[in-house]
Amino acid sequence: MRCFIKLRYFLFASVLIFSHIKGYATTLDDVKAHNPTSDKTWAEQWFYNIAVPDVGYFKVSFQTYIAPNFSDPIPKAYIHLAFTPINGESVKYDLFLDEVILTHPDDPGKFYYEVPGVLVADDEAIWVNHENFNFSMRWNGEHHHYWHGLNPGQTPFGIIPEIPGVGGRWFLYTVGTPIQYSFHDGTQSLMGEGYAQLDKGWYDKESSAGMAYSMGLSDKLYYMFTGAKLGNSDFEMWAGRYISDEYDLIFYPAFNNLSVKRVIDSCSGFMRIELNKIRYKLVVEAKADINSFYPLEFPSVIIFGGEQRYMKSMQANVNFSLYKKGDLVETVTMPQALLEFSGPLACNDFFE
């Protein structure tokens, strides 16, 4: 009963402040860099997850950050590079660099990120120059933004992240877009076509109290599902997008144990989610070998001084069962996808 009362209060408060926060919603323009809102703790992150069927997954993420130990609050650069072949171990590189350029040389109003000699990203492409990770990617088709309608760049959680005290800003620029790419690591050269998802976050404090996240891209399916604890509350909210050849479904933000049911055993690398709409039910089962996960403490621990460590795998096997009016209408298996856990949803034993 107490939980129900708290839930009613939370929803009522959300409605009351909706009119005051509509102007602060994320949009596609937020892919550009923002001015730091703190001179002590700041992180702005761009995450490119790139899937190449029958080859594997690439991750290129880059950030600006301000840490408490900076003598001058001038943002520096962090770059995370990873490649996980479909049959093989992940390789990853973490680069901390001092200089970062965020102003487009031809149009200050456009998205731009450059670490001279190492990485350049803009609206059309990214280029990475690293002796063991020489990579380029260019958009090669229509973007699948998260929402339909007037604001396709709104965060998957709707207005909830705009509520004061909940946390930082985050949205998906694209759930899946065809790309062309090339990659050379000193021993092998790869090139061809694939798919990419770009999501973006920025915040001056920890953005959630814990989260679970899975995404994948293939010739048959683009998807993203995530659940997060809202700020310091007891509420856990889930949302996601499912795009196959036959179905394009947005699962609206929903609280766990209402229209969402989930089972998480991160120490076994397992997550099962059941999501419900008026006519549809989707069951997602993701499983990754615990040895395929790797830990990440940036920016949560290094910048914000928190204990919300992340465990990430790019080798999850994911099965989807889609029901319409109670009838099974589609099953899809994705042999390689991403699976992540953090905070209390992660496995404590994994980090010991």
C-alpha positions as CSV (number, residue, x, y, z in Angstrom):
1,M,0.0,0.0,0.0
2,R,2.8,2.4,0.9
3,C,4.5,1.7,-2.5
4,F,1.2,2.5,-4.3
5,I,0.8,5.8,-2.4
6,K,4.4,6.8,-3.3
7,L,3.8,5.9,-6.9
8,R,0.6,8.0,-7.1
9,Y,2.4,10.9,-5.5
10,F,5.3,10.5,-8.0
11,L,3.0,10.5,-11.0
12,F,1.0,13.4,-9.6
13,A,4.1,15.5,-9.1
14,S,5.3,14.6,-12.6
15,V,2.0,16.0,-14.1
16,L,2.2,19.1,-12.0
17,I,5.6,20.1,-13.3
18,F,5.1,19.0,-16.9
19,S,4.1,22.5,-18.1
20,H,7.3,23.9,-16.6
21,I,9.7,21.5,-18.2
22,K,8.5,21.1,-21.7
23,G,10.9,23.6,-23.0
24,Y,13.9,21.7,-21.5
25,A,13.2,18.4,-23.4
26,T,16.1,16.9,-25.3
27,T,16.0,17.3,-29.1
28,L,18.2,16.1,-32.0
29,D,20.1,19.4,-31.8
30,D,21.4,18.2,-28.4
31,V,23.9,16.0,-30.3
32,K,26.1,19.2,-30.2
33,A,28.4,19.9,-27.3
34,H,27.0,21.8,-24.3
35,N,28.5,24.2,-21.9
36,P,29.5,22.5,-18.6
37,T,27.1,23.2,-15.8
38,S,29.7,22.6,-13.1
39,D,33.4,23.5,-12.9
40,K,34.0,20.5,-10.6
41,T,32.3,17.5,-12.1
42,W,31.1,17.2,-15.7
43,A,30.8,14.5,-18.4
44,E,29.4,14.7,-21.9
45,Q,29.4,11.5,-23.8
46,W,28.8,10.3,-27.4
47,F,28.4,6.5,-27.9
48,Y,28.6,5.0,-31.3
49,N,27.8,1.2,-31.3
50,I,28.5,-0.2,-34.7
51,A,27.4,-3.7,-35.8
52,V,28.7,-5.5,-38.9
53,P,26.9,-8.8,-39.6
54,D,29.2,-11.8,-39.6
55,V,32.1,-9.6,-38.4
56,G,31.3,-8.2,-35.0
57,Y,30.7,-5.0,-33.0
58,F,32.8,-1.8,-32.8
59,K,32.4,0.7,-30.1
60,V,33.7,4.3,-30.4
61,S,32.8,6.5,-27.6
62,F,34.3,9.9,-26.8
63,Q,33.7,12.4,-24.0
64,T,34.6,15.8,-22.6
65,Y,35.0,15.8,-18.8
66,I,35.9,17.9,-15.8
67,A,37.2,16.0,-12.7
68,P,37.5,17.4,-9.2
69,N,41.3,17.3,-9.3
70,F,41.5,19.7,-12.2
71,S,43.5,22.9,-11.4
72,D,41.6,24.7,-14.2
73,P,38.0,23.7,-15.1
74,I,38.8,23.3,-18.8
75,P,37.2,20.1,-20.3
76,K,39.6,17.4,-21.4
77,A,39.0,14.4,-23.7
78,Y,38.5,10.7,-23.0
79,I,38.1,8.2,-25.9
80,H,37.1,4.5,-25.5
81,L,37.6,2.2,-28.5
82,A,36.6,-1.5,-28.6
83,F,36.2,-4.3,-31.1
84,T,34.6,-7.6,-30.4
85,P,34.6,-10.1,-33.3
86,I,31.7,-12.4,-33.6
87,N,34.0,-15.3,-32.5
88,G,36.8,-13.9,-30.4
89,E,37.8,-11.8,-27.5
90,S,37.3,-8.0,-27.1
91,V,40.2,-5.6,-27.6
92,K,39.8,-2.1,-26.1
93,Y,41.8,1.1,-25.7
94,D,41.2,4.0,-23.3
95,L,42.8,7.3,-24.2
96,F,43.0,10.4,-21.9
97,L,44.0,13.5,-23.8
98,D,44.2,17.2,-22.9
99,E,43.1,19.0,-26.1
100,V,39.6,18.8,-27.5
101,I,38.0,21.1,-30.1
102,L,34.2,21.4,-30.1
103,T,33.5,24.1,-32.6
104,H,32.9,23.2,-36.2
105,P,35.5,24.9,-38.5
106,D,32.8,25.9,-41.1
107,D,29.6,26.2,-39.1
108,P,29.6,26.8,-35.3
109,G,26.0,25.6,-35.1
110,K,26.8,22.0,-36.1
111,F,28.0,19.0,-34.1
112,Y,31.8,18.7,-34.0
113,Y,34.3,16.9,-31.8
114,E,38.0,16.7,-32.5
115,V,41.1,15.5,-30.7
116,P,43.8,16.7,-33.1
117,G,45.6,13.8,-34.8
118,V,43.4,11.2,-33.0
119,L,39.7,11.6,-33.7
120,V,37.2,13.7,-35.7
121,A,33.4,13.4,-35.6
122,D,30.7,15.5,-37.2
123,D,27.2,15.1,-38.6
124,E,28.3,12.8,-41.4
125,A,31.1,10.6,-40.2
126,I,33.8,9.7,-37.6
127,W,37.5,9.1,-38.1
128,V,39.8,7.4,-35.6
129,N,43.6,7.4,-36.0
130,H,45.1,5.0,-33.5
131,E,48.0,2.6,-34.3
132,N,45.9,-0.5,-33.3
133,F,42.5,1.0,-34.1
134,N,42.3,2.9,-37.4
135,F,38.6,3.3,-38.0
136,S,36.2,5.3,-40.1
137,M,32.5,5.3,-40.4
138,R,30.0,7.3,-42.6
139,W,26.2,7.3,-42.4
140,N,24.8,5.5,-45.5
141,G,21.1,5.6,-45.2
142,E,18.0,6.9,-43.3
143,H,18.3,7.5,-39.6
144,H,15.8,5.8,-37.4
145,H,15.3,8.3,-34.6
146,Y,13.7,7.2,-31.4
147,W,10.3,8.9,-31.5
148,H,7.9,9.6,-34.2
149,G,6.3,13.1,-34.3
150,L,7.5,16.6,-33.7
151,N,10.4,15.8,-31.4
152,P,12.2,12.6,-32.5
153,G,15.1,13.4,-30.2
154,Q,13.2,13.2,-26.9
155,T,14.7,10.8,-24.4
156,P,13.1,7.4,-24.3
157,F,11.9,8.1,-20.8
158,G,9.7,11.0,-21.9
159,I,9.5,13.9,-19.5
160,I,10.8,12.0,-16.5
161,P,14.5,13.0,-16.8
162,E,13.5,16.6,-17.0
163,I,12.1,16.5,-13.4
164,P,14.5,18.4,-11.1
165,G,16.7,16.0,-9.0
166,V,16.2,13.0,-11.2
167,G,19.5,13.1,-13.0
168,G,21.3,14.0,-16.2
169,R,20.2,14.2,-19.8
170,W,20.4,11.3,-22.3
171,F,18.8,10.5,-25.6
172,L,19.2,8.3,-28.7
173,Y,20.1,10.2,-31.9
174,T,19.4,7.0,-33.9
175,V,18.3,3.6,-33.0
176,G,19.8,2.2,-36.2
177,T,21.2,3.7,-39.4
178,P,23.1,1.9,-42.3
179,I,26.7,2.8,-42.4
180,Q,29.9,2.3,-44.5
181,Y,33.1,1.6,-42.5
182,S,36.7,0.6,-42.7
183,F,39.0,-0.8,-40.0
184,H,42.7,-1.6,-39.7
185,D,44.4,-2.8,-36.6
186,G,47.9,-3.5,-37.9
187,T,47.3,-7.1,-38.8
188,Q,43.9,-7.1,-40.5
189,S,41.9,-4.8,-42.7
190,L,38.1,-4.8,-42.8
191,M,35.6,-2.7,-44.8
192,G,32.0,-2.8,-45.9
193,E,28.5,-2.0,-44.6
194,G,26.9,-2.3,-41.3
195,Y,24.6,-0.5,-38.9
196,A,25.1,2.0,-36.1
197,Q,23.3,3.4,-33.1
198,L,24.3,6.8,-31.6
199,D,23.3,7.9,-28.1
200,K,24.3,10.9,-26.1
201,G,24.4,11.9,-22.5
202,W,25.6,14.9,-20.5
203,Y,25.4,15.6,-16.7
204,D,27.2,17.1,-13.8
205,K,26.2,14.4,-11.3
206,E,25.5,10.7,-11.5
207,S,22.6,10.3,-13.9
208,S,20.9,7.3,-12.2
209,A,21.2,5.0,-9.2
210,G,21.7,1.9,-11.4
211,M,20.7,0.7,-14.9
212,A,20.4,-2.2,-17.3
213,Y,20.9,-1.7,-21.0
214,S,20.8,-3.9,-24.1
215,M,20.9,-2.9,-27.8
216,G,21.6,-4.7,-31.0
217,L,21.6,-4.2,-34.8
218,S,21.3,-6.7,-37.6
219,D,19.8,-7.3,-41.0
220,K,16.6,-8.4,-39.3
221,L,16.3,-6.0,-36.3
222,Y,17.2,-2.8,-34.6
223,Y,16.4,-2.6,-30.9
224,M,17.2,-0.8,-27.6
225,F,15.8,-1.5,-24.2
226,T,16.9,0.0,-20.9
227,G,15.7,0.3,-17.3
228,A,17.0,2.7,-14.7
229,K,16.4,3.7,-11.1
230,L,15.2,7.3,-11.1
231,G,17.6,9.5,-9.2
232,N,17.6,8.4,-5.5
233,S,14.1,7.0,-5.6
234,D,12.9,3.4,-5.3
235,F,11.3,3.6,-8.8
236,E,12.7,1.6,-11.7
237,M,11.5,2.7,-15.1
238,W,11.9,0.9,-18.5
239,A,11.5,1.9,-22.1
240,G,12.6,0.7,-25.5
241,R,12.2,0.5,-29.3
242,Y,11.8,-2.6,-31.5
243,I,12.2,-2.2,-35.3
244,S,11.9,-5.4,-37.5
245,D,10.9,-5.8,-41.1
246,E,7.3,-6.3,-40.1
247,Y,6.9,-4.3,-36.8
248,D,8.0,-0.9,-35.5
249,L,7.1,-0.6,-31.8
250,I,7.9,2.0,-29.2
251,F,7.4,0.7,-25.6
252,Y,6.5,3.8,-23.6
253,P,8.1,4.5,-20.2
254,A,6.7,2.1,-17.6
255,F,7.4,1.2,-14.1
256,N,8.8,-2.3,-13.2
257,N,6.1,-4.7,-12.0
258,L,3.3,-2.8,-13.9
259,S,3.4,-3.2,-17.7
260,V,7.1,-4.3,-17.4
261,K,8.3,-7.4,-15.7
262,R,12.0,-8.2,-15.6
263,V,14.4,-10.8,-14.2
264,I,18.1,-9.8,-13.8
265,D,20.9,-12.1,-12.8
266,S,24.0,-10.1,-13.7
267,C,26.4,-12.6,-12.1
268,S,25.1,-15.1,-14.7
269,G,25.1,-12.5,-17.4
270,F,21.3,-12.9,-17.8
271,M,18.3,-10.6,-18.3
272,R,14.7,-11.3,-19.2
273,I,12.2,-8.5,-19.9
274,E,8.5,-8.7,-20.6
275,L,7.0,-5.5,-22.0
276,N,3.4,-5.0,-22.7
277,K,1.4,-2.6,-24.9
278,I,-2.4,-2.6,-25.6
279,R,-2.1,-5.2,-28.4
280,Y,1.5,-6.4,-28.0
281,K,3.7,-8.3,-25.6
282,L,7.4,-8.6,-26.2
283,V,9.6,-11.0,-24.3
284,V,13.4,-10.4,-24.5
285,E,15.9,-12.8,-23.2
286,A,19.6,-11.8,-23.2
287,K,22.5,-14.0,-22.1
288,A,26.2,-13.4,-22.2
289,D,29.1,-15.4,-20.8
290,I,30.3,-13.7,-17.6
291,N,33.8,-13.8,-19.0
292,S,32.8,-11.7,-21.9
293,F,32.1,-8.7,-19.7
294,Y,34.6,-6.0,-18.9
295,P,34.4,-3.3,-16.1
296,L,34.3,0.4,-16.6
297,E,34.6,3.1,-13.9
298,F,34.6,6.2,-16.0
299,P,33.0,8.6,-15.4
300,S,31.0,7.2,-12.5
301,V,33.8,6.5,-10.1
302,I,36.6,8.7,-11.5
303,I,34.6,11.9,-11.9
304,F,31.7,11.6,-9.6
305,G,33.3,9.6,-6.8
306,G,30.5,7.1,-6.8
307,E,30.4,3.4,-6.5
308,Q,28.2,2.8,-9.5
309,R,30.5,0.6,-11.5
310,Y,29.6,-0.7,-15.0
311,M,30.0,-4.2,-16.5
312,K,29.6,-4.4,-20.3
313,S,29.6,-7.2,-22.8
314,M,29.4,-7.1,-26.6
315,Q,28.8,-10.8,-26.9
316,A,25.2,-11.3,-25.7
317,N,22.9,-13.8,-27.4
318,V,19.4,-12.3,-27.5
319,N,16.0,-14.0,-28.3
320,F,12.8,-12.1,-29.0
321,S,9.3,-13.4,-28.9
322,L,6.6,-10.9,-30.1
323,Y,2.9,-11.6,-29.4
324,K,-0.1,-9.7,-30.9
325,K,-3.4,-10.2,-29.2
326,G,-2.0,-13.2,-27.4
327,D,-0.7,-14.9,-30.6
328,L,3.0,-15.4,-31.3
329,V,3.7,-13.4,-34.5
330,E,7.5,-13.1,-34.6
331,T,10.6,-14.7,-33.2
332,V,14.1,-13.2,-33.8
333,T,17.4,-14.4,-32.5
334,M,20.4,-12.0,-32.5
335,P,23.7,-13.9,-31.9
336,Q,25.6,-10.8,-30.9
337,A,24.4,-7.8,-29.1
338,L,25.3,-5.5,-26.2
339,L,24.4,-6.1,-22.5
340,E,25.3,-3.8,-19.6
341,F,24.5,-3.5,-15.9
342,S,25.5,-0.9,-13.4
343,G,25.1,0.0,-9.7
344,P,22.9,-2.3,-7.7
345,L,21.9,-4.1,-10.9
346,A,25.5,-5.2,-11.5
347,C,27.3,-8.2,-10.0
348,N,29.4,-7.3,-7.0
349,D,31.5,-10.5,-7.3
350,F,32.5,-9.5,-10.9
351,F,34.5,-6.5,-9.6
352,E,36.3,-8.4,-6.8
